[in-house]
Amino acid sequence: MNKKFISVIMAATLALSSAAICASAAEVDIQPSKESGKIRFDKGKWDHGHSICFYIWATKEGEKDQFWVQGNWQEDAKWASKKIIADDVEGDTQYCEMEVDIMDGWNTFIIFNDINTGDQTFDCVLTPNAFGDTAHMTDEMIENPEDSEKQCIGVYFDSANDCGSHLVITSTGNVVGNALAPNDDPNWIVANALYKLLGKMDKSGVECCTQEKVDNWVSAFGTTKEAVWEKFQTFDGQEGREDYAAKVDDVKKLLGVGGETDTTSSETTSSEGTSSTEGGTSSSTSSSSTSSTSSKSTTTTTTTSKTTTTTSAVTTTGETDTAATGDVTGTAAFAGVLLAAAATIVVTRKKVEE
Protein backbone atom coordinates (compact mmCIF):
# COMPACT_ATOMS: atom_id res chain seq x y z
CA MET A 1 0.00 0.00 0.00
CA ASN A 2 2.71 2.49 1.07
CA LYS A 3 5.01 1.46 -1.79
CA LYS A 4 2.24 1.96 -4.33
CA PHE A 5 1.38 5.31 -2.80
CA ILE A 6 5.02 6.48 -2.89
CA SER A 7 5.48 5.34 -6.52
CA VAL A 8 2.36 7.19 -7.63
CA ILE A 9 3.44 10.37 -5.81
CA MET A 10 6.85 10.14 -7.52
CA ALA A 11 5.13 9.85 -10.91
CA ALA A 12 3.04 12.92 -10.20
CA THR A 13 6.14 14.85 -9.11
CA LEU A 14 7.96 13.86 -12.32
CA ALA A 15 5.00 15.00 -14.42
CA LEU A 16 4.93 18.40 -12.71
CA SER A 17 8.68 18.78 -13.16
CA SER A 18 8.30 18.08 -16.87
CA ALA A 19 5.60 20.72 -17.06
CA ALA A 20 7.94 23.29 -15.51
CA ILE A 21 10.67 22.41 -18.01
CA CYS A 22 8.25 22.81 -20.94
CA ALA A 23 7.10 26.18 -19.61
CA SER A 24 10.71 27.39 -19.38
CA ALA A 25 11.48 26.17 -22.91
CA ALA A 26 8.53 28.09 -24.28
CA GLU A 27 10.07 31.34 -23.03
CA VAL A 28 13.44 30.85 -24.77
CA ASP A 29 14.08 33.43 -27.54
CA ILE A 30 15.35 31.35 -30.47
CA GLN A 31 17.36 33.50 -32.88
CA PRO A 32 16.65 33.24 -36.62
CA SER A 33 19.17 31.44 -38.79
CA LYS A 34 21.98 33.60 -40.09
CA GLU A 35 25.10 33.52 -42.21
CA SER A 36 28.41 35.27 -41.69
CA GLY A 37 31.33 35.94 -43.98
CA LYS A 38 33.92 38.45 -45.17
CA ILE A 39 33.60 40.99 -47.95
CA ARG A 40 36.14 43.42 -49.38
CA PHE A 41 35.75 47.05 -50.41
CA ASP A 42 37.83 48.78 -53.07
CA LYS A 43 38.60 52.36 -51.97
CA GLY A 44 39.03 53.22 -55.65
CA LYS A 45 39.13 56.99 -56.12
CA TRP A 46 39.11 57.63 -52.39
CA ASP A 47 42.47 58.24 -50.72
CA HIS A 48 43.93 54.82 -50.00
CA GLY A 49 45.37 56.13 -46.76
CA HIS A 50 41.95 57.03 -45.40
CA SER A 51 40.04 54.84 -42.95
CA ILE A 52 36.77 53.31 -44.12
CA CYS A 53 33.80 52.58 -41.90
CA PHE A 54 30.57 50.82 -42.75
CA TYR A 55 27.02 50.64 -41.48
CA ILE A 56 24.88 47.51 -41.74
CA TRP A 57 21.16 47.28 -41.00
CA ALA A 58 18.32 44.85 -41.67
CA THR A 59 14.63 45.44 -42.30
CA LYS A 60 11.56 43.21 -42.16
CA GLU A 61 7.86 43.98 -42.43
CA GLY A 62 6.24 44.29 -39.02
CA GLU A 63 9.60 44.38 -37.20
CA LYS A 64 11.84 47.16 -35.94
CA ASP A 65 14.96 47.79 -37.99
CA GLN A 66 18.01 45.95 -36.68
CA PHE A 67 21.56 47.36 -36.74
CA TRP A 68 24.82 45.43 -36.77
CA VAL A 69 26.78 46.86 -33.81
CA GLN A 70 30.11 45.33 -32.83
CA GLY A 71 29.15 41.78 -33.70
CA ASN A 72 25.51 41.84 -32.54
CA TRP A 73 22.13 42.83 -33.97
CA GLN A 74 20.53 45.65 -31.99
CA GLU A 75 17.52 47.94 -32.37
CA ASP A 76 17.25 51.60 -31.42
CA ALA A 77 21.03 52.01 -31.42
CA LYS A 78 22.49 55.50 -31.82
CA TRP A 79 23.83 56.19 -35.31
CA ALA A 80 27.38 56.87 -34.07
CA SER A 81 27.53 53.48 -32.35
CA LYS A 82 26.59 51.72 -35.60
CA LYS A 83 29.83 52.78 -37.26
CA ILE A 84 32.28 49.90 -37.69
CA ILE A 85 35.86 50.50 -38.83
CA ALA A 86 37.04 48.21 -41.62
CA ASP A 87 40.50 46.61 -41.54
CA ASP A 88 42.91 47.40 -44.37
CA VAL A 89 44.10 44.35 -46.27
CA GLU A 90 47.65 43.63 -45.20
CA GLY A 91 50.11 44.91 -47.78
CA ASP A 92 47.45 46.62 -49.93
CA THR A 93 45.74 49.71 -48.52
CA GLN A 94 43.52 50.04 -51.62
CA TYR A 95 41.32 47.36 -50.14
CA CYS A 96 39.73 46.91 -46.74
CA GLU A 97 37.73 43.96 -45.47
CA MET A 98 35.07 43.32 -42.91
CA GLU A 99 33.13 40.46 -41.32
CA VAL A 100 29.40 40.83 -41.87
CA ASP A 101 26.31 39.00 -40.67
CA ILE A 102 23.04 38.41 -42.56
CA MET A 103 19.81 37.27 -40.91
CA ASP A 104 17.58 34.83 -42.76
CA GLY A 105 14.28 36.35 -43.91
CA TRP A 106 15.44 39.96 -43.53
CA ASN A 107 16.59 42.53 -46.11
CA THR A 108 20.16 43.52 -45.30
CA PHE A 109 21.92 46.70 -46.47
CA ILE A 110 25.39 48.23 -46.13
CA ILE A 111 26.85 51.73 -46.62
CA PHE A 112 30.59 52.37 -47.03
CA ASN A 113 31.88 55.70 -45.71
CA ASP A 114 35.19 57.61 -45.98
CA ILE A 115 35.77 58.79 -42.40
CA ASN A 116 38.15 61.58 -43.46
CA THR A 117 35.92 63.23 -46.10
CA GLY A 118 32.42 62.08 -45.17
CA ASP A 119 31.82 60.71 -48.69
CA GLN A 120 29.59 57.66 -48.72
CA THR A 121 28.06 55.11 -51.03
CA PHE A 122 24.40 54.57 -51.80
CA ASP A 123 22.48 51.93 -49.83
CA CYS A 124 23.82 48.59 -51.05
CA VAL A 125 21.81 45.34 -50.98
CA LEU A 126 23.75 42.60 -49.21
CA THR A 127 23.17 38.83 -49.55
CA PRO A 128 25.32 35.78 -48.72
CA ASN A 129 26.46 35.80 -52.37
CA ALA A 130 28.67 38.77 -51.45
CA PHE A 131 30.79 36.67 -49.11
CA GLY A 132 34.28 36.38 -50.57
CA ASP A 133 33.50 39.08 -53.15
CA THR A 134 34.71 42.67 -53.59
CA ALA A 135 32.56 45.80 -53.74
CA HIS A 136 33.56 48.69 -56.03
CA MET A 137 32.30 52.24 -56.54
CA THR A 138 30.80 53.36 -59.84
CA ASP A 139 31.35 56.73 -61.51
CA GLU A 140 27.64 57.49 -61.12
CA MET A 141 26.19 59.69 -58.39
CA ILE A 142 22.74 58.49 -57.29
CA GLU A 143 19.88 60.65 -56.00
CA ASN A 144 19.05 60.10 -52.35
CA PRO A 145 15.57 58.46 -52.17
CA GLU A 146 14.22 60.96 -49.63
CA ASP A 147 16.24 64.12 -50.32
CA SER A 148 16.78 64.88 -54.01
CA GLU A 149 19.45 67.47 -53.18
CA LYS A 150 21.75 64.81 -51.75
CA GLN A 151 23.63 62.28 -53.84
CA CYS A 152 25.65 59.16 -53.07
CA ILE A 153 28.06 56.93 -55.01
CA GLY A 154 26.79 53.75 -56.68
CA VAL A 155 28.15 50.33 -55.70
CA TYR A 156 28.52 46.96 -57.46
CA PHE A 157 30.21 43.62 -56.73
CA ASP A 158 32.51 41.57 -58.96
CA SER A 159 30.32 38.47 -58.99
CA ALA A 160 27.33 38.95 -56.67
CA ASN A 161 24.83 40.24 -59.23
CA ASP A 162 21.99 40.30 -56.68
CA CYS A 163 23.95 42.83 -54.60
CA GLY A 164 24.53 46.51 -55.40
CA SER A 165 22.77 49.87 -55.25
CA HIS A 166 19.22 49.33 -53.96
CA LEU A 167 16.57 49.65 -56.68
CA VAL A 168 14.08 52.26 -55.43
CA ILE A 169 11.76 55.08 -56.52
CA THR A 170 12.94 58.43 -55.16
CA SER A 171 10.88 61.24 -53.66
CA THR A 172 10.85 62.94 -57.07
CA GLY A 173 9.66 59.85 -58.95
CA ASN A 174 12.99 58.79 -60.46
CA VAL A 175 14.10 55.15 -60.55
CA VAL A 176 17.63 54.66 -59.20
CA GLY A 177 19.77 51.67 -58.31
CA ASN A 178 19.85 48.21 -59.85
CA ALA A 179 19.34 45.57 -57.14
CA LEU A 180 16.11 44.48 -55.45
CA ALA A 181 16.45 43.20 -51.89
CA PRO A 182 15.44 39.51 -51.49
CA ASN A 183 12.13 40.31 -49.75
CA ASP A 184 11.17 43.38 -51.77
CA ASP A 185 7.74 43.29 -53.43
CA PRO A 186 7.88 45.23 -56.74
CA ASN A 187 4.09 45.64 -56.81
CA TRP A 188 4.08 47.18 -53.34
CA ILE A 189 6.96 49.52 -54.21
CA VAL A 190 5.20 50.89 -57.31
CA ALA A 191 1.79 51.07 -55.62
CA ASN A 192 3.29 52.90 -52.65
CA ALA A 193 5.01 55.40 -54.97
CA LEU A 194 1.67 56.05 -56.68
CA TYR A 195 0.03 56.72 -53.34
CA LYS A 196 2.83 58.96 -52.01
CA LEU A 197 3.71 60.93 -55.16
CA LEU A 198 0.33 61.43 -56.85
CA GLY A 199 -0.23 65.20 -57.20
CA LYS A 200 3.16 66.05 -55.69
CA MET A 201 5.63 68.51 -57.26
CA ASP A 202 9.40 68.51 -56.80
CA LYS A 203 11.33 71.63 -55.73
CA SER A 204 11.61 72.84 -59.32
CA GLY A 205 7.86 72.54 -59.89
CA VAL A 206 7.98 69.33 -61.94
CA GLU A 207 5.23 66.76 -61.33
CA CYS A 208 6.57 63.67 -59.56
CA CYS A 209 3.90 61.24 -60.76
CA THR A 210 3.27 61.42 -64.52
CA GLN A 211 2.12 58.80 -67.01
CA GLU A 212 5.67 58.53 -68.35
CA LYS A 213 7.10 57.96 -64.89
CA VAL A 214 4.48 55.39 -63.94
CA ASP A 215 5.18 53.46 -67.15
CA ASN A 216 8.89 53.56 -66.28
CA TRP A 217 8.24 52.31 -62.74
CA VAL A 218 6.27 49.31 -63.98
CA SER A 219 8.97 48.46 -66.52
CA ALA A 220 11.93 48.96 -64.17
CA PHE A 221 10.43 46.69 -61.52
CA GLY A 222 9.41 43.99 -64.00
CA THR A 223 5.74 43.93 -63.11
CA THR A 224 2.37 44.77 -64.73
CA LYS A 225 -0.13 47.57 -64.22
CA GLU A 226 -2.83 45.03 -63.33
CA ALA A 227 -0.65 43.55 -60.57
CA VAL A 228 0.15 47.02 -59.23
CA TRP A 229 -3.56 47.89 -59.21
CA GLU A 230 -4.38 44.77 -57.19
CA LYS A 231 -1.74 45.74 -54.65
CA PHE A 232 -2.92 49.36 -54.54
CA GLN A 233 -6.44 48.23 -53.57
CA THR A 234 -5.05 46.57 -50.44
CA PHE A 235 -4.25 50.06 -49.11
CA ASP A 236 -7.96 50.68 -48.57
CA GLY A 237 -8.62 50.94 -44.84
CA GLN A 238 -4.96 50.82 -43.83
CA GLU A 239 -3.68 53.18 -41.16
CA GLY A 240 -2.05 56.21 -42.74
CA ARG A 241 -3.93 55.74 -46.04
CA GLU A 242 -6.97 57.83 -45.10
CA ASP A 243 -7.15 59.63 -48.47
CA TYR A 244 -7.18 56.38 -50.44
CA ALA A 245 -10.65 57.04 -51.89
CA ALA A 246 -9.60 60.46 -53.22
CA LYS A 247 -6.72 58.90 -55.17
CA VAL A 248 -8.44 55.87 -56.69
CA ASP A 249 -9.76 57.44 -59.92
CA ASP A 250 -6.46 59.08 -60.82
CA VAL A 251 -4.53 55.89 -60.08
CA LYS A 252 -6.90 53.85 -62.27
CA LYS A 253 -6.29 56.25 -65.16
CA LEU A 254 -2.51 56.09 -64.78
CA LEU A 255 -2.62 52.28 -64.67
CA GLY A 256 -5.20 51.99 -67.42
CA VAL A 257 -7.52 49.74 -65.45
CA GLY A 258 -11.31 49.88 -65.78
CA GLY A 259 -14.32 49.05 -63.67
CA GLU A 260 -15.68 50.71 -60.57
CA THR A 261 -14.12 50.22 -57.17
CA ASP A 262 -16.17 50.56 -53.98
CA THR A 263 -13.96 52.42 -51.53
CA THR A 264 -16.57 52.71 -48.77
CA SER A 265 -15.93 49.36 -47.19
CA SER A 266 -12.98 47.07 -46.69
CA GLU A 267 -15.43 44.15 -46.79
CA THR A 268 -16.53 45.01 -50.33
CA THR A 269 -12.93 45.23 -51.47
CA SER A 270 -12.17 41.86 -49.92
CA SER A 271 -15.18 40.21 -51.59
CA GLU A 272 -13.83 41.28 -54.98
CA GLY A 273 -10.78 39.12 -54.42
CA THR A 274 -8.31 41.54 -52.83
CA SER A 275 -6.91 41.85 -49.34
CA SER A 276 -7.55 44.88 -47.16
CA THR A 277 -4.86 44.14 -44.63
CA GLU A 278 -1.63 43.70 -46.55
CA GLY A 279 0.79 46.59 -46.80
CA GLY A 280 4.25 47.66 -45.85
CA THR A 281 6.43 50.34 -44.47
CA SER A 282 8.96 52.51 -46.26
CA SER A 283 12.07 54.35 -45.11
CA SER A 284 14.81 56.28 -46.87
CA THR A 285 16.61 53.03 -47.47
CA SER A 286 14.14 50.25 -48.04
CA SER A 287 10.61 49.01 -48.47
CA SER A 288 9.32 45.67 -47.32
CA SER A 289 6.58 43.20 -48.08
CA THR A 290 5.97 39.49 -47.88
CA SER A 291 5.20 38.86 -51.53
CA SER A 292 7.87 37.35 -53.73
CA THR A 293 9.67 39.43 -56.35
CA SER A 294 8.91 39.18 -60.03
CA SER A 295 11.26 39.19 -63.01
CA LYS A 296 14.63 40.96 -62.65
CA SER A 297 14.48 44.73 -62.91
CA THR A 298 16.07 47.06 -65.43
CA THR A 299 19.54 48.19 -64.44
CA THR A 300 19.96 51.96 -64.30
CA THR A 301 23.41 52.17 -62.75
CA THR A 302 26.46 52.55 -65.00
CA THR A 303 29.43 50.59 -63.73
CA THR A 304 33.11 51.14 -64.31
CA SER A 305 35.61 48.50 -65.31
CA LYS A 306 35.88 45.85 -62.62
CA THR A 307 39.07 44.96 -60.76
CA THR A 308 38.76 41.34 -59.78
CA THR A 309 39.94 40.68 -56.27
CA THR A 310 39.27 37.46 -54.43
CA THR A 311 39.19 36.70 -50.76
CA SER A 312 38.37 33.52 -48.91
CA ALA A 313 34.82 33.36 -47.68
CA VAL A 314 34.01 32.29 -44.18
CA THR A 315 30.46 31.02 -43.92
CA THR A 316 28.75 29.52 -40.93
CA THR A 317 25.19 28.69 -40.16
CA GLY A 318 23.55 29.42 -36.87
CA GLU A 319 20.43 28.32 -35.12
CA THR A 320 17.16 27.78 -36.94
CA ASP A 321 13.51 28.00 -35.95
CA THR A 322 11.66 30.94 -34.47
CA ALA A 323 10.58 32.00 -31.02
CA ALA A 324 6.95 31.95 -32.09
CA THR A 325 7.10 28.23 -32.96
CA GLY A 326 8.82 27.47 -29.68
CA ASP A 327 6.17 29.36 -27.73
CA VAL A 328 3.26 27.50 -29.35
CA THR A 329 4.86 24.07 -28.99
CA GLY A 330 5.95 24.69 -25.42
CA THR A 331 2.52 25.96 -24.37
CA ALA A 332 0.76 22.94 -25.86
CA ALA A 333 3.18 20.55 -24.16
CA PHE A 334 2.78 22.37 -20.86
CA ALA A 335 -1.02 22.08 -20.96
CA GLY A 336 -0.84 18.39 -21.84
CA VAL A 337 1.54 17.55 -19.01
CA LEU A 338 -0.59 19.45 -16.49
CA LEU A 339 -3.64 17.40 -17.49
CA ALA A 340 -1.63 14.20 -17.09
CA ALA A 341 -0.42 15.30 -13.66
CA ALA A 342 -3.96 16.13 -12.55
CA ALA A 343 -5.21 12.70 -13.64
CA THR A 344 -2.36 11.00 -11.77
CA ILE A 345 -3.17 12.85 -8.54
CA VAL A 346 -6.85 11.82 -8.79
CA VAL A 347 -5.81 8.18 -9.18
CA THR A 348 -3.48 8.56 -6.20
CA ARG A 349 -6.24 9.86 -3.98
CA LYS A 350 -8.51 6.96 -4.92
CA LYS A 351 -5.81 4.41 -4.14
CA VAL A 352 -5.12 6.04 -0.77
CA GLU A 353 -8.77 5.97 0.10
CA GLU A 354 -8.88 2.25 -0.74
C-alpha positions in Angstrom: 0.0 0.0 0.0 2.7 2.5 1.1 5.0 1.5 -1.8 2.2 2.0 -4.3 1.4 5.3 -2.8 5.0 6.5 -2.9 5.5 5.3 -6.5 2.4 7.2 -7.6 3.4 10.4 -5.8 6.8 10.1 -7.5 5.1 9.9 -10.9 3.0 12.9 -10.2 6.1 14.9 -9.1 8.0 13.9 -12.3 5.0 15.0 -14.4 4.9 18.4 -12.7 8.7 18.8 -13.2 8.3 18.1 -16.9 5.6 20.7 -17.1 7.9 23.3 -15.5 10.7 22.4 -18.0 8.3 22.8 -20.9 7.1 26.2 -19.6 10.7 27.4 -19.4 11.5 26.2 -22.9 8.5 28.1 -24.3 10.1 31.3 -23.0 13.4 30.9 -24.8 14.1 33.4 -27.5 15.4 31.4 -30.5 17.4 33.5 -32.9 16.6 33.2 -36.6 19.2 31.4 -38.8 22.0 33.6 -40.1 25.1 33.5 -42.2 28.4 35.3 -41.7 31.3 35.9 -44.0 33.9 38.4 -45.2 33.6 41.0 -47.9 36.1 43.4 -49.4 35.7 47.0 -50.4 37.8 48.8 -53.1 38.6 52.4 -52.0 39.0 53.2 -55.7 39.1 57.0 -56.1 39.1 57.6 -52.4 42.5 58.2 -50.7 43.9 54.8 -50.0 45.4 56.1 -46.8 42.0 57.0 -45.4 40.0 54.8 -43.0 36.8 53.3 -44.1 33.8 52.6 -41.9 30.6 50.8 -42.8 27.0 50.6 -41.5 24.9 47.5 -41.7 21.2 47.3 -41.0 18.3 44.8 -41.7 14.6 45.4 -42.3 11.6 43.2 -42.2 7.9 44.0 -42.4 6.2 44.3 -39.0 9.6 44.4 -37.2 11.8 47.2 -35.9 15.0 47.8 -38.0 18.0 45.9 -36.7 21.6 47.4 -36.7 24.8 45.4 -36.8 26.8 46.9 -33.8 30.1 45.3 -32.8 29.1 41.8 -33.7 25.5 41.8 -32.5 22.1 42.8 -34.0 20.5 45.6 -32.0 17.5 47.9 -32.4 17.3 51.6 -31.4 21.0 52.0 -31.4 22.5 55.5 -31.8 23.8 56.2 -35.3 27.4 56.9 -34.1 27.5 53.5 -32.3 26.6 51.7 -35.6 29.8 52.8 -37.3 32.3 49.9 -37.7 35.9 50.5 -38.8 37.0 48.2 -41.6 40.5 46.6 -41.5 42.9 47.4 -44.4 44.1 44.3 -46.3 47.7 43.6 -45.2 50.1 44.9 -47.8 47.4 46.6 -49.9 45.7 49.7 -48.5 43.5 50.0 -51.6 41.3 47.4 -50.1 39.7 46.9 -46.7 37.7 44.0 -45.5 35.1 43.3 -42.9 33.1 40.5 -41.3 29.4 40.8 -41.9 26.3 39.0 -40.7 23.0 38.4 -42.6 19.8 37.3 -40.9 17.6 34.8 -42.8 14.3 36.4 -43.9 15.4 40.0 -43.5 16.6 42.5 -46.1 20.2 43.5 -45.3 21.9 46.7 -46.5 25.4 48.2 -46.1 26.9 51.7 -46.6 30.6 52.4 -47.0 31.9 55.7 -45.7 35.2 57.6 -46.0 35.8 58.8 -42.4 38.1 61.6 -43.5 35.9 63.2 -46.1 32.4 62.1 -45.2 31.8 60.7 -48.7 29.6 57.7 -48.7 28.1 55.1 -51.0 24.4 54.6 -51.8 22.5 51.9 -49.8 23.8 48.6 -51.1 21.8 45.3 -51.0 23.8 42.6 -49.2 23.2 38.8 -49.6 25.3 35.8 -48.7 26.5 35.8 -52.4 28.7 38.8 -51.5 30.8 36.7 -49.1 34.3 36.4 -50.6 33.5 39.1 -53.2 34.7 42.7 -53.6 32.6 45.8 -53.7 33.6 48.7 -56.0 32.3 52.2 -56.5 30.8 53.4 -59.8 31.3 56.7 -61.5 27.6 57.5 -61.1 26.2 59.7 -58.4 22.7 58.5 -57.3 19.9 60.7 -56.0 19.1 60.1 -52.4 15.6 58.5 -52.2 14.2 61.0 -49.6 16.2 64.1 -50.3 16.8 64.9 -54.0 19.5 67.5 -53.2 21.8 64.8 -51.8 23.6 62.3 -53.8 25.6 59.2 -53.1 28.1 56.9 -55.0 26.8 53.8 -56.7 28.1 50.3 -55.7 28.5 47.0 -57.5 30.2 43.6 -56.7 32.5 41.6 -59.0 30.3 38.5 -59.0 27.3 38.9 -56.7 24.8 40.2 -59.2 22.0 40.3 -56.7 24.0 42.8 -54.6 24.5 46.5 -55.4 22.8 49.9 -55.2 19.2 49.3 -54.0 16.6 49.6 -56.7 14.1 52.3 -55.4 11.8 55.1 -56.5 12.9 58.4 -55.2 10.9 61.2 -53.7 10.9 62.9 -57.1 9.7 59.8 -58.9 13.0 58.8 -60.5 14.1 55.1 -60.5 17.6 54.7 -59.2 19.8 51.7 -58.3 19.8 48.2 -59.9 19.3 45.6 -57.1 16.1 44.5 -55.4 16.5 43.2 -51.9 15.4 39.5 -51.5 12.1 40.3 -49.8 11.2 43.4 -51.8 7.7 43.3 -53.4 7.9 45.2 -56.7 4.1 45.6 -56.8 4.1 47.2 -53.3 7.0 49.5 -54.2 5.2 50.9 -57.3 1.8 51.1 -55.6 3.3 52.9 -52.6 5.0 55.4 -55.0 1.7 56.0 -56.7 0.0 56.7 -53.3 2.8 59.0 -52.0 3.7 60.9 -55.2 0.3 61.4 -56.8 -0.2 65.2 -57.2 3.2 66.1 -55.7 5.6 68.5 -57.3 9.4 68.5 -56.8 11.3 71.6 -55.7 11.6 72.8 -59.3 7.9 72.5 -59.9 8.0 69.3 -61.9 5.2 66.8 -61.3 6.6 63.7 -59.6 3.9 61.2 -60.8 3.3 61.4 -64.5 2.1 58.8 -67.0 5.7 58.5 -68.4 7.1 58.0 -64.9 4.5 55.4 -63.9 5.2 53.5 -67.1 8.9 53.6 -66.3 8.2 52.3 -62.7 6.3 49.3 -64.0 9.0 48.5 -66.5 11.9 49.0 -64.2 10.4 46.7 -61.5 9.4 44.0 -64.0 5.7 43.9 -63.1 2.4 44.8 -64.7 -0.1 47.6 -64.2 -2.8 45.0 -63.3 -0.7 43.5 -60.6 0.2 47.0 -59.2 -3.6 47.9 -59.2 -4.4 44.8 -57.2 -1.7 45.7 -54.7 -2.9 49.4 -54.5 -6.4 48.2 -53.6 -5.0 46.6 -50.4 -4.2 50.1 -49.1 -8.0 50.7 -48.6 -8.6 50.9 -44.8 -5.0 50.8 -43.8 -3.7 53.2 -41.2 -2.1 56.2 -42.7 -3.9 55.7 -46.0 -7.0 57.8 -45.1 -7.1 59.6 -48.5 -7.2 56.4 -50.4 -10.7 57.0 -51.9 -9.6 60.5 -53.2 -6.7 58.9 -55.2 -8.4 55.9 -56.7 -9.8 57.4 -59.9 -6.5 59.1 -60.8 -4.5 55.9 -60.1 -6.9 53.9 -62.3 -6.3 56.2 -65.2 -2.5 56.1 -64.8 -2.6 52.3 -64.7 -5.2 52.0 -67.4 -7.5 49.7 -65.4 -11.3 49.9 -65.8 -14.3 49.1 -63.7 -15.7 50.7 -60.6 -14.1 50.2 -57.2 -16.2 50.6 -54.0 -14.0 52.4 -51.5 -16.6 52.7 -48.8 -15.9 49.4 -47.2 -13.0 47.1 -46.7 -15.4 44.1 -46.8 -16.5 45.0 -50.3 -12.9 45.2 -51.5 -12.2 41.9 -49.9 -15.2 40.2 -51.6 -13.8 41.3 -55.0 -10.8 39.1 -54.4 -8.3 41.5 -52.8 -6.9 41.8 -49.3 -7.5 44.9 -47.2 -4.9 44.1 -44.6 -1.6 43.7 -46.6 0.8 46.6 -46.8 4.2 47.7 -45.9 6.4 50.3 -44.5 9.0 52.5 -46.3 12.1 54.4 -45.1 14.8 56.3 -46.9 16.6 53.0 -47.5 14.1 50.3 -48.0 10.6 49.0 -48.5 9.3 45.7 -47.3 6.6 43.2 -48.1 6.0 39.5 -47.9 5.2 38.9 -51.5 7.9 37.4 -53.7 9.7 39.4 -56.4 8.9 39.2 -60.0 11.3 39.2 -63.0 14.6 41.0 -62.7 14.5 44.7 -62.9 16.1 47.1 -65.4 19.5 48.2 -64.4 20.0 52.0 -64.3 23.4 52.2 -62.8 26.5 52.5 -65.0 29.4 50.6 -63.7 33.1 51.1 -64.3 35.6 48.5 -65.3 35.9 45.9 -62.6 39.1 45.0 -60.8 38.8 41.3 -59.8 39.9 40.7 -56.3 39.3 37.5 -54.4 39.2 36.7 -50.8 38.4 33.5 -48.9 34.8 33.4 -47.7 34.0 32.3 -44.2 30.5 31.0 -43.9 28.8 29.5 -40.9 25.2 28.7 -40.2 23.5 29.4 -36.9 20.4 28.3 -35.1 17.2 27.8 -36.9 13.5 28.0 -35.9 11.7 30.9 -34.5 10.6 32.0 -31.0 7.0 31.9 -32.1 7.1 28.2 -33.0 8.8 27.5 -29.7 6.2 29.4 -27.7 3.3 27.5 -29.4 4.9 24.1 -29.0 6.0 24.7 -25.4 2.5 26.0 -24.4 0.8 22.9 -25.9 3.2 20.5 -24.2 2.8 22.4 -20.9 -1.0 22.1 -21.0 -0.8 18.4 -21.8 1.5 17.6 -19.0 -0.6 19.4 -16.5 -3.6 17.4 -17.5 -1.6 14.2 -17.1 -0.4 15.3 -13.7 -4.0 16.1 -12.5 -5.2 12.7 -13.6 -2.4 11.0 -11.8 -3.2 12.9 -8.5 -6.8 11.8 -8.8 -5.8 8.2 -9.2 -3.5 8.6 -6.2 -6.2 9.9 -4.0 -8.5 7.0 -4.9 -5.8 4.4 -4.1 -5.1 6.0 -0.8 -8.8 6.0 0.1 -8.9 2.3 -0.7 
